[in-house]
Amino acid sequence: MYSGKMTDELTELYTQYYEKYGGNPDEYIDLEYGDDYNLFKRDIKRALKKGIELPELYPLEDEEW
């Protein structure tokens, strides 16, 4: 989740992300960005460039059961 400032650039990234993936980049409850604008913006750009959704940037490591 992201709770920081909204800029024109971020609004444009939201639009691009929604058009590509059908959802907003701040809807993933497992990802916590807080108000880290630069990290959130960077990750959206990376996801769009790589053609993957945000959670795929941070694959889960093997969990011990």
GUTIMAR-360928 format. One record per residue: residue in three letters; x, y, z of N, C-alpha, C in turn. Coordinates in pm, 1 decimal. Layout:
N
<"ALA"; <X; Y; Z>; <X; Y; Z>; <X; Y; Z>>
...
//
This chain:
65
<"MET"; <84.7; -117.5; 0.0>; <0.0; 0.0; 0.0>; <89.4; 124.1; 0.0>>
<"TYR"; <35.9; 227.9; -57.4>; <106.6; 355.4; -64.2>; <17.0; 463.6; -6.6>>
<"SER"; <73.3; 548.8; 77.8>; <-6.5; 653.1; 142.2>; <59.1; 791.1; 129.6>>
<"GLY"; <143.7; 806.8; 30.7>; <215.1; 933.0; 15.2>; <146.6; 1029.8; -78.6>>
<"LYS"; <224.9; 1127.7; -121.2>; <173.7; 1235.4; -205.4>; <139.9; 1184.4; -345.6>>
<"MET"; <51.4; 1255.3; -410.4>; <14.0; 1224.5; -548.4>; <60.4; 1341.0; -635.1>>
<"THR"; <132.1; 1308.7; -740.4>; <181.4; 1410.1; -833.6>; <124.1; 1381.3; -972.1>>
<"ASP"; <144.6; 1474.8; -1063.3>; <100.6; 1452.0; -1201.4>; <171.5; 1330.6; -1261.0>>
<"GLU"; <300.3; 1318.0; -1231.7>; <376.1; 1204.1; -1284.2>; <320.9; 1072.3; -1230.1>>
<"LEU"; <290.6; 1069.2; -1101.2>; <237.6; 947.5; -1041.6>; <97.8; 916.4; -1094.7>>
<"THR"; <18.2; 1019.5; -1117.3>; <-114.2; 999.8; -1176.6>; <-102.4; 935.2; -1313.7>>
<"GLU"; <-6.4; 979.4; -1392.6>; <16.7; 920.9; -1525.2>; <61.5; 775.0; -1513.4>>
<"LEU"; <147.6; 746.3; -1416.9>; <191.1; 608.1; -1396.6>; <74.8; 519.0; -1353.5>>
<"TYR"; <-13.6; 571.4; -1268.3>; <-134.1; 497.1; -1228.7>; <-216.8; 462.6; -1352.5>>
<"THR"; <-233.4; 559.2; -1441.7>; <-311.7; 538.7; -1563.6>; <-248.2; 429.7; -1649.4>>
<"GLN"; <-118.9; 438.4; -1669.5>; <-48.7; 338.4; -1749.8>; <-59.9; 200.1; -1686.8>>
<"TYR"; <-44.5; 194.4; -1556.0>; <-51.2; 66.6; -1484.8>; <-191.4; 7.4; -1496.1>>
<"TYR"; <-291.9; 90.3; -1476.5>; <-430.2; 42.6; -1485.0>; <-461.5; -9.3; -1625.2>>
<"GLU"; <-417.5; 62.7; -1725.5>; <-442.9; 20.4; -1863.5>; <-375.5; -112.8; -1895.0>>
<"LYS"; <-261.1; -137.1; -1836.7>; <-186.9; -259.8; -1864.5>; <-235.0; -378.2; -1780.5>>
<"TYR"; <-268.7; -353.1; -1653.5>; <-298.1; -463.3; -1561.7>; <-441.2; -463.3; -1506.1>>
<"GLY"; <-518.7; -360.3; -1534.7>; <-657.3; -357.7; -1490.3>; <-677.8; -330.7; -1342.6>>
<"GLY"; <-577.5; -277.2; -1277.5>; <-588.4; -243.2; -1135.9>; <-491.6; -131.6; -1102.9>>
<"ASN"; <-504.1; -78.9; -983.3>; <-415.7; 28.5; -939.1>; <-292.5; -27.9; -870.4>>
<"PRO"; <-179.6; 38.1; -882.5>; <-57.3; -13.9; -822.0>; <-55.8; -8.1; -669.4>>
<"ASP"; <-149.2; 63.3; -609.1>; <-150.2; 71.4; -462.4>; <-248.1; -26.3; -398.6>>
<"GLU"; <-299.2; -121.0; -474.2>; <-400.7; -211.3; -419.6>; <-343.2; -339.2; -358.8>>
<"TYR"; <-214.2; -358.8; -366.7>; <-153.8; -481.7; -315.8>; <-123.1; -466.4; -167.0>>
<"ILE"; <-198.7; -536.9; -83.5>; <-182.9; -520.4; 61.2>; <-53.4; -582.5; 113.1>>
<"ASP"; <6.2; -672.0; 36.1>; <130.9; -735.2; 78.8>; <252.7; -646.2; 57.1>>
<"LEU"; <236.6; -540.2; -20.4>; <346.7; -446.8; -45.5>; <321.3; -318.7; 33.4>>
<"GLU"; <416.6; -281.7; 115.1>; <400.0; -162.6; 197.9>; <505.3; -59.2; 161.4>>
<"TYR"; <458.2; 50.5; 102.5>; <547.0; 160.2; 65.4>; <535.2; 277.6; 162.2>>
<"GLY"; <430.2; 279.6; 243.0>; <409.5; 393.3; 331.7>; <400.4; 520.7; 250.3>>
<"ASP"; <484.5; 617.3; 281.2>; <484.8; 741.9; 204.7>; <614.6; 758.1; 124.0>>
<"ASP"; <681.3; 644.9; 93.9>; <806.5; 648.0; 18.0>; <776.8; 666.2; -130.9>>
<"TYR"; <758.1; 790.8; -169.0>; <721.3; 828.0; -305.1>; <821.9; 777.2; -408.3>>
<"ASN"; <950.2; 798.7; -381.9>; <1052.0; 762.2; -479.9>; <1058.2; 611.3; -504.2>>
<"LEU"; <1049.5; 532.0; -400.4>; <1051.9; 386.5; -415.4>; <927.2; 338.2; -489.5>>
<"PHE"; <812.0; 391.3; -453.3>; <686.5; 352.0; -517.2>; <689.8; 386.6; -666.1>>
<"LYS"; <730.2; 507.1; -697.8>; <738.1; 551.2; -836.8>; <837.6; 464.4; -914.7>>
<"ARG"; <952.8; 439.6; -855.5>; <1054.2; 356.5; -920.5>; <1001.1; 216.8; -950.3>>
<"ASP"; <931.6; 156.9; -854.1>; <880.4; 21.8; -873.5>; <771.3; 16.1; -979.4>>
<"ILE"; <686.2; 116.3; -985.9>; <584.1; 118.3; -1091.3>; <652.0; 124.7; -1227.6>>
<"LYS"; <751.3; 210.5; -1240.5>; <823.9; 221.7; -1367.7>; <891.3; 89.4; -1403.5>>
<"ARG"; <953.0; 24.5; -1306.5>; <1018.8; -104.3; -1330.8>; <917.2; -209.6; -1373.8>>
<"ALA"; <803.5; -213.8; -1306.7>; <700.9; -312.8; -1339.9>; <648.3; -291.1; -1481.6>>
<"LEU"; <623.1; -167.3; -1516.9>; <574.6; -138.1; -1651.4>; <679.2; -174.8; -1756.4>>
<"LYS"; <803.7; -143.6; -1729.5>; <911.1; -172.3; -1824.9>; <931.4; -323.2; -1842.7>>
<"LYS"; <924.4; -398.1; -1732.1>; <946.0; -542.1; -1737.4>; <820.9; -618.8; -1781.8>>
<"GLY"; <705.0; -552.4; -1780.7>; <581.4; -618.8; -1819.6>; <527.3; -712.4; -1713.9>>
<"ILE"; <552.1; -678.8; -1586.8>; <503.7; -761.3; -1475.8>; <432.3; -672.6; -1374.7>>
<"GLU"; <349.8; -734.3; -1290.7>; <282.1; -658.6; -1186.2>; <376.3; -638.7; -1067.7>>
<"LEU"; <345.4; -541.6; -985.5>; <433.7; -505.4; -873.7>; <475.0; -622.9; -785.1>>
<"PRO"; <382.8; -710.3; -742.6>; <426.2; -819.1; -654.1>; <532.3; -909.6; -716.8>>
<"GLU"; <536.0; -915.1; -848.4>; <634.4; -999.1; -914.9>; <775.7; -940.6; -908.5>>
<"LEU"; <787.7; -815.1; -869.6>; <919.5; -755.7; -848.8>; <985.8; -813.0; -724.8>>
<"TYR"; <904.3; -859.2; -632.5>; <954.1; -911.6; -504.6>; <900.6; -1052.0; -483.8>>
<"PRO"; <956.5; -1149.0; -556.7>; <906.0; -1285.9; -541.3>; <927.8; -1337.0; -399.7>>
<"LEU"; <835.0; -1417.2; -355.4>; <845.9; -1475.1; -222.1>; <963.1; -1572.7; -218.2>>
<"GLU"; <1038.1; -1565.1; -111.8>; <1146.2; -1660.5; -93.7>; <1086.6; -1790.0; -40.6>>
<"ASP"; <1161.4; -1897.5; -54.0>; <1113.4; -2025.3; -0.8>; <1081.6; -2007.6; 145.9>>
<"GLU"; <964.7; -2053.3; 182.7>; <922.4; -2042.5; 322.9>; <945.1; -2175.6; 392.4>>
<"GLU"; <985.8; -2170.3; 515.5>; <996.7; -2292.4; 594.2>; <861.3; -2323.7; 652.8>>
<"TRP"; <822.1; -2445.7; 638.7>; <691.3; -2487.5; 692.7>; <710.7; -2571.8; 812.5>>
//
